Amino acid sequence: MGLKGKYTAHIAVAASAVAISLAAWGATALTDTDAAARTGAGSQGTGPEERTKEPASGPPPVSKVRMPQGIAHAAEAGGKAVNITIDDGPDPQWTPKVLEVLKQHNVKAVFCMVGPRAKEFPDLVKRVVADGHRLCDHTTSHDTAMDKKSVAYQKQQILDAKRMIEDAAGGAKVEYYRAPGGAFTPDSRRIAAEAGMRPLGWNVDTKDFEKPGTSAIVGTVKNELSNGPTILFHDGGGDRGQTVEALKQVLPWLKAQGRTFSFPVRTAP
């Protein structure tokens, strides 16, 4: 083979080697691109090493407070503080009157509301919240025999009412659960606590729902206050005129006894 032939053969071999190298590079690049597509890596620099890094900064994890399932009676403020609780509303006639008496004496209370009533009168629910009071779930049907019903029924009664009240309140949270007639069960207390609501009892039942007369309601508070700090009144379920008049007498009497006003405990100090 002459010099020209040798030169031509050399060029052909070199060209072939370059072609093989380019083909190999293209296959490697294609494989890398497929891998990036499968793993989500790409032009944003989010390859595996970036994705496994922890954020450089940010708020610490928020720990969820475990709500006790026990029935609360004590006052947050302790000492001689009492808790005023108002059940069965809201009612368009009586809730505003109760709110007015509470405001006159600068007293905050817990309003235990029946879900459909809250849904029907959302403006009253919002007014309760705006006045600085707290909300309590009193179920959807006020079934005083719900402790004899299925767990599914109890759950529906509690959680549906909670949703109705919070929707009516425009975002304020329901902080307590009170079983109608005190018909608590271990399951209902658990359901409420897991939903962020403290089961709430009472120490003094004024029996104002029986309309025994204003003086009888006031007398019950005075005679039974030694039982504990949580007092039960009603703003729904009928004519609550006696309740309103009793509150006008009870609240200043409590203050004269050196009592202050608080909310029921939710969690341990």
N, C-alpha and C positions, 0 to 999 in steps of 0.2 A: 504494500500500500504506500502511495506517495505521501509527501508532506501535506498536500492539500486534503487527501483522504483522511489522514490521521487527525487533522485539525477539525474536519467536519464531524468525525465520529466523537471526538472529545466534546464538542458543542452539544451534540445530541444527548450524550450521557448526562451532561450537566443540566440540560433542560429537563430531562426526565426526572432527575433528583429534585429539582425545584418544584416540579408538578406534584411529586409524591409528598413533599413537605407541606405544600399549600393544602393539599387534600386532607392530610392529617390534622393540620391546624383548624381547618373548617369543621371537621368532625368534632374536635375537642370543643370548639366554640359553641357548636350546636348543642352538645351534651350539657355544657355549663348553663346555657340559656334555658333548657328544659328544666334543669334542676332548680334554677332560680324561680321559674314560674310555679313549680310545685310547692316550693317552700315560702313563697311570698317575698323573696329577696328581689331587689331590682335597683333601679337608678336612684332610689331614695337612700341607699346605704343601709338597708335593713336586713343584712345578711345574718346568718346564725349567730355570729359573735355579738352583733348589736342587739339581737332580740333577747339574748339571755342576760343582758345587763339589767340591773335594778335601776329604777329611776334615781337620779342624783339627789332629788329633793322632793318634798311634798308633805302633806299633813300625815301624822301618824294614824294607824288604823283606829277607827272608832269602836269602842267596846260597847256591846249592847247590854243595857242594864236588865238583869233578870228580875221580873216583877214577882213579888211574893204571892202565893196563892191563898194565904191566910186572910181571914176576914178582918178588915181594918176597923178600929174604933178610936184609936188614940188621935190626938191633935198634933200636927206638925210642930207647933210652937211649944208644946208641952206645958208644964206649969198648970195654971188655972184657965187655960184657953179652952174654948168650946167650939164645936163645929155645928153650924146650921145647915141642914139639908132639906131640900124641897122636892117632893115627888109628884109624879103623874102628869105633869104638864108637857109642853106649854099650853096655856089656856088663854085665849084672847081677852077674856074678861078679868081673870084673877092674876095671871102672871105679871101684868104691868103694875097692878096694885101692890103685889108683894115686892116687886123690884123698887117701887117708890119708897116703901117703908124701909127696906134695907139701905137704900141710898141716904135717906134722912138720918140714919144712925151710923152711917159709914161702916156697914157690916157686909162682908163677903160670904157667899154661901155656895153650896154644891147643888146644882139642879139635876135631878135624876129624871130623864125624859123618856117618854114612850116614843119609839121610832116614828110611827105614822103621824103622831101629833107634831113632832118636830118637822117632818116633811111638809105637813099642811101649813105650818106657821113659821117659815124660815126667818122672817123678820124678827120674831120674838127670840129665836135662838141666837141670832146675831146680836140682839140687844143685851141678852144675858152675858154673852162673851164680852161685848164692849164695856159693860159695867164692871168687869173684872171678876166675874164669878167663874166657877169651873163646871164642866159637863160630866154627866154620869149616864151610863146606859141602863135603861129600865125595861129592856126587851121590846119586842114589837107588839105583843098581845096582852101584856100584864097578866099572864097566866100564873095564878098563885099555886097551881098544881103541877107546874112544869118539872118539879123534882121527881115526879112519878112518870115522866115521859122519857122517850128515847134520847140518847146522846145526840143523835142527828137533829132531833127537834130542838134541843137546848142550844145547840150550835147555831142553828138557823135563827132562833129567837134573839140570840145575843149579837151575832155578827151582822145580821141584817139591820138591826136597830142601830148599831154603831155606825154603819155606813150612812144610814139615813140622817142621823144627828150630825155627823161630820160634814156631810154634803150641805145640810141646811145651815151649818155654822160658817160655811165658806172657808174651811180649812183648819179651824180650831180642833184640837184633839179631844176625844173623850178619854178622861183620865181614870174613871171609876166604873164599876159594874155593881148594881144592886139588884138582887133577885126579888121579884114581886112577892110580897108577903114573907120575905126571908127564906124563900124556897131554894136555898143553895144546895148544890151537890158537889162532891169532889170533882166531877167532870165539868160542871159549869164554872167552878172557880178556876180550874186549869185552863179552860177555853178563854175565859176573860183575861187571865194573867198572860197567856201566850200572845194575846192581841194587844198587850200593853195597858190593860186596865186592872186596877187594884179592886178586888172584891170589897164592898163597903157595907158594913152593918150599921146598927144604931144602938144607943144605950137608953134613950128616953123616947118612948112612943107616945106622942101627945094625943093620939086617937082623934085627931081633929077631923078625920074623914067621917067619923060617926056624928059629927056636929053636936057635941055634948053641951055646948055653950062656951062662951069666951072665958068665963071665970074657971070652968073646969079644965080647959086647955092650959091656962096659966098655972093653975094649981098643980097639974101633973108635972109641968116643968120644975116647979119649985120643990115638989116632993120627991122627984125621982132623979134629980140632977146628980145626986151622990152615986148613981149607978155608973156614970161615965160621961164623957164630954160630947158625944154625938147625939144631936136632937133631931127628931123627925117631924116635919110638917108636910103639908100638901098644898099645891097650887092648882091641881087638876082633879077630875073625878066628881065634880058637882059644885054646889055653892060653897065657896071658901071664904065667905064674909067673916065668919068667926075666926078663921085662921089669921086673916089680915088684922083684925082687932086684937087678937092675942099677941101677935108679933109686936104691935105698937106698945104693949105693956111688958112683954118678956124681955125685949132687947134692952131697954133702959134699966130694968131690974137686974139683969145679968151684969151690966156695967157697974151698977151700984154695989154688987157683990164682989167687985174687983176682978171680974172675969174679962178676958180678952177674947178675940175671935180669930180663928185659924181655919185651916183646911185639914181634912183627915190625912193621915200619913199615907204615902204611896210605897216608899221603899224604906229600908232600914237606914238610920243616919250613917 
